């Protein structure tokens, strides 16, 4: 059985240490047709920042 990601064509990375530009939402990112979101970053990626980002994604 092929892995589900073999059919993905677009993945978006979101950084919990960075804010979205004014007027942008995670719902709008999802509406672009992206197949998946990767949560990651390089600085101050803490549990608090990740939980806050995941909370924003669920709204």
C-alpha positions as CSV (number, residue, x, y, z in Angstrom):
1,X,0.0,0.0,0.0
2,X,1.5,3.4,-1.0
3,X,2.1,6.0,1.7
4,X,-0.6,8.7,1.8
5,X,1.9,11.5,1.2
6,X,3.0,10.1,-2.2
7,X,0.0,11.9,-3.7
8,X,0.7,15.3,-2.0
9,X,1.6,18.2,-4.2
10,X,1.9,21.0,-1.7
11,X,3.0,21.2,1.9
12,X,3.1,24.4,4.0
13,X,5.5,24.9,6.9
14,X,4.3,27.1,9.8
15,X,6.7,28.4,12.4
16,X,5.3,28.7,15.9
17,X,7.8,31.5,16.7
18,X,6.4,33.8,13.9
19,X,3.1,35.5,13.5
20,X,1.1,35.5,10.4
21,X,1.0,38.9,8.5
22,X,-2.0,41.0,9.3
23,X,-5.2,39.8,7.7
24,X,-3.9,36.2,7.1
25,X,-5.3,33.2,8.9
26,X,-4.5,29.5,9.1
27,X,-7.9,28.8,7.7
28,X,-6.9,30.8,4.6
29,X,-3.7,28.7,4.3
30,X,-5.8,25.5,4.5
31,X,-8.1,27.0,1.8
32,X,-5.2,27.2,-0.7
33,X,-5.4,23.5,-1.2
34,X,-2.2,22.6,0.7
35,X,-2.1,18.9,1.5
36,X,-0.4,19.2,4.9
37,X,1.1,21.6,7.4
38,X,4.5,21.1,8.9
39,X,5.0,22.7,12.3
40,X,8.6,23.6,12.9
41,X,11.2,26.4,13.3
42,X,14.7,27.2,14.3
43,X,14.5,29.4,17.3
44,X,12.5,29.4,20.6
45,X,10.2,26.6,19.5
46,X,8.7,25.9,22.8
47,X,5.8,23.8,24.0
48,X,3.9,27.0,24.7
49,X,4.5,28.4,21.2
50,X,3.5,25.1,19.6
51,X,0.4,24.7,21.7
52,X,-0.6,28.3,20.9
53,X,-0.1,27.6,17.2
54,X,-2.1,24.3,17.3
55,X,-4.9,26.2,19.1
56,X,-5.0,28.8,16.3
57,X,-5.0,26.0,13.7
58,X,-8.1,24.4,15.3
59,X,-10.2,27.6,15.1
